Each structure stands twice: as C-alpha cells, then as structure tokens.
Amino acid sequence: MGEEVVQVYVSVPHSNIERPLSELKSFKRVAVEPKSVTTAEIDICVHDLAYFDEGLDEFVVEPADYIFTVAKFSGDPNGISIRASILERSLIPE
C-alpha cells in the first residue's frame, strides 16, 4: 500500500488586498492501494479564508470569488479547481 498527499490551495484573483497567487490551506495523507481510487475528506472552514484587517482590528473574509484547487503539489497540472463566491464581508471572532 502506498500513500499520497492531497493538498488544497486557495486563490482569490480579485482580492482587495495583496495576497499570494495561491495559498496552501489544508492537506491530508491518504493510504492508496496500487491502481485504485480512494476518497479524501478535507475540511476548509471560513476562518481559513480570513485575513487580519488592521484598520478593523479583526479577521475578515472579504466578498470575492475563491478558487479551491485540489492537487498533489503546487502547480500540479492535474489539479482540480472549483470556484465559490462569498457575497458579503464576514467578521470572524477570535
């Protein structure tokens, strides 16, 4: 039995703040039998999307389109991406 690492990257193409092109938000190591398919469940919570707004002195999730990419590594050409939209700004309590 082998192992694979499944990684989830998030990008925010039209962010109101300067962000990296893509950020690793979570990963999971899964056992995989040769030539088989398995499922990995990885949770991303809203706090994972937040940044610290110094003016508000709070963590904020900005309204924007977020692209979630599941891949073996950053820049993986076989990664799978989905787009999700957050419509309203959210403040995240500490």
C-alpha beads as a LAMMPS data file, in Angstrom:
LAMMPS data file: protein, C-alpha beads

94 atoms
93 bonds

1 atom types
1 bond types

-500.0 500.0 xlo xhi
-500.0 500.0 ylo yhi
-500.0 500.0 zlo zhi

Masses

1 110.0

Atoms # bond

1 1 1 0.000 0.000 0.000
2 1 1 1.283 3.456 -0.886
3 1 1 0.491 6.931 0.311
4 1 1 -0.450 10.159 -1.441
5 1 1 -0.685 13.661 -0.032
6 1 1 -3.789 15.560 -1.117
7 1 1 -3.413 19.335 -0.865
8 1 1 -5.988 22.147 -1.042
9 1 1 -4.876 25.537 -2.350
10 1 1 -6.982 28.711 -2.353
11 1 1 -6.571 31.740 -4.566
12 1 1 -8.547 34.995 -4.648
13 1 1 -7.959 36.501 -8.109
14 1 1 -9.607 39.895 -7.492
15 1 1 -8.821 40.396 -3.824
16 1 1 -8.980 43.868 -2.295
17 1 1 -5.695 43.162 -0.519
18 1 1 -2.356 41.865 -1.736
19 1 1 -2.313 38.063 -1.432
20 1 1 -0.124 35.270 -2.766
21 1 1 -1.308 33.812 -6.082
22 1 1 -2.203 30.610 -4.258
23 1 1 -2.092 29.586 -0.590
24 1 1 -1.929 26.056 0.847
25 1 1 -4.881 25.839 3.244
26 1 1 -5.002 22.153 4.161
27 1 1 -3.599 18.750 3.301
28 1 1 -4.135 15.119 4.171
29 1 1 -2.025 11.985 3.761
30 1 1 -4.111 9.053 2.493
31 1 1 -3.325 5.379 2.013
32 1 1 -3.884 4.181 -1.560
33 1 1 -3.695 0.689 -2.991
34 1 1 -1.866 0.487 -6.331
35 1 1 -4.160 1.166 -9.330
36 1 1 -7.087 2.061 -7.072
37 1 1 -9.179 5.122 -6.320
38 1 1 -9.933 6.447 -2.851
39 1 1 -11.679 9.437 -1.318
40 1 1 -10.055 12.024 0.931
41 1 1 -12.214 14.339 3.024
42 1 1 -10.609 17.684 3.842
43 1 1 -12.380 20.441 5.748
44 1 1 -11.807 24.121 4.983
45 1 1 -13.519 26.444 7.448
46 1 1 -14.392 30.071 6.841
47 1 1 -11.613 31.178 9.226
48 1 1 -9.115 29.636 6.771
49 1 1 -10.184 32.266 4.216
50 1 1 -9.815 35.258 6.538
51 1 1 -7.100 37.871 6.748
52 1 1 -6.356 40.260 9.599
53 1 1 -7.659 43.769 8.862
54 1 1 -5.511 46.149 10.921
55 1 1 -7.991 49.024 10.497
56 1 1 -10.818 46.970 11.983
57 1 1 -8.519 45.038 14.344
58 1 1 -10.386 41.865 13.323
59 1 1 -10.154 38.893 10.995
60 1 1 -12.219 39.452 7.848
61 1 1 -13.426 37.250 4.999
62 1 1 -13.863 39.530 2.013
63 1 1 -16.653 39.154 -0.520
64 1 1 -14.951 37.680 -3.581
65 1 1 -14.622 34.656 -5.803
66 1 1 -12.411 31.994 -4.240
67 1 1 -10.788 29.276 -6.320
68 1 1 -10.160 25.996 -4.491
69 1 1 -7.667 23.655 -6.138
70 1 1 -7.111 20.070 -5.013
71 1 1 -3.762 18.712 -6.154
72 1 1 -0.729 16.605 -5.261
73 1 1 1.531 19.676 -5.288
74 1 1 1.505 23.404 -6.047
75 1 1 1.206 23.953 -9.781
76 1 1 0.077 20.361 -10.401
77 1 1 -1.297 20.355 -13.977
78 1 1 -3.686 17.547 -12.988
79 1 1 -5.199 19.507 -10.095
80 1 1 -8.957 20.019 -9.988
81 1 1 -10.360 23.510 -9.327
82 1 1 -13.750 24.855 -8.316
83 1 1 -14.900 28.434 -7.833
84 1 1 -17.037 29.570 -4.898
85 1 1 -18.309 33.062 -4.151
86 1 1 -18.665 34.795 -0.811
87 1 1 -21.195 37.568 -1.269
88 1 1 -20.886 39.555 1.977
89 1 1 -17.944 40.549 4.155
90 1 1 -17.762 38.475 7.322
91 1 1 -16.017 39.318 10.569
92 1 1 -14.502 36.305 12.286
93 1 1 -14.478 36.312 16.101
94 1 1 -11.206 35.306 17.720

Bonds

1 1 1 2
2 1 2 3
3 1 3 4
4 1 4 5
5 1 5 6
6 1 6 7
7 1 7 8
8 1 8 9
9 1 9 10
10 1 10 11
11 1 11 12
12 1 12 13
13 1 13 14
14 1 14 15
15 1 15 16
16 1 16 17
17 1 17 18
18 1 18 19
19 1 19 20
20 1 20 21
21 1 21 22
22 1 22 23
23 1 23 24
24 1 24 25
25 1 25 26
26 1 26 27
27 1 27 28
28 1 28 29
29 1 29 30
30 1 30 31
31 1 31 32
32 1 32 33
33 1 33 34
34 1 34 35
35 1 35 36
36 1 36 37
37 1 37 38
38 1 38 39
39 1 39 40
40 1 40 41
41 1 41 42
42 1 42 43
43 1 43 44
44 1 44 45
45 1 45 46
46 1 46 47
47 1 47 48
48 1 48 49
49 1 49 50
50 1 50 51
51 1 51 52
52 1 52 53
53 1 53 54
54 1 54 55
55 1 55 56
56 1 56 57
57 1 57 58
58 1 58 59
59 1 59 60
60 1 60 61
61 1 61 62
62 1 62 63
63 1 63 64
64 1 64 65
65 1 65 66
66 1 66 67
67 1 67 68
68 1 68 69
69 1 69 70
70 1 70 71
71 1 71 72
72 1 72 73
73 1 73 74
74 1 74 75
75 1 75 76
76 1 76 77
77 1 77 78
78 1 78 79
79 1 79 80
80 1 80 81
81 1 81 82
82 1 82 83
83 1 83 84
84 1 84 85
85 1 85 86
86 1 86 87
87 1 87 88
88 1 88 89
89 1 89 90
90 1 90 91
91 1 91 92
92 1 92 93
93 1 93 94
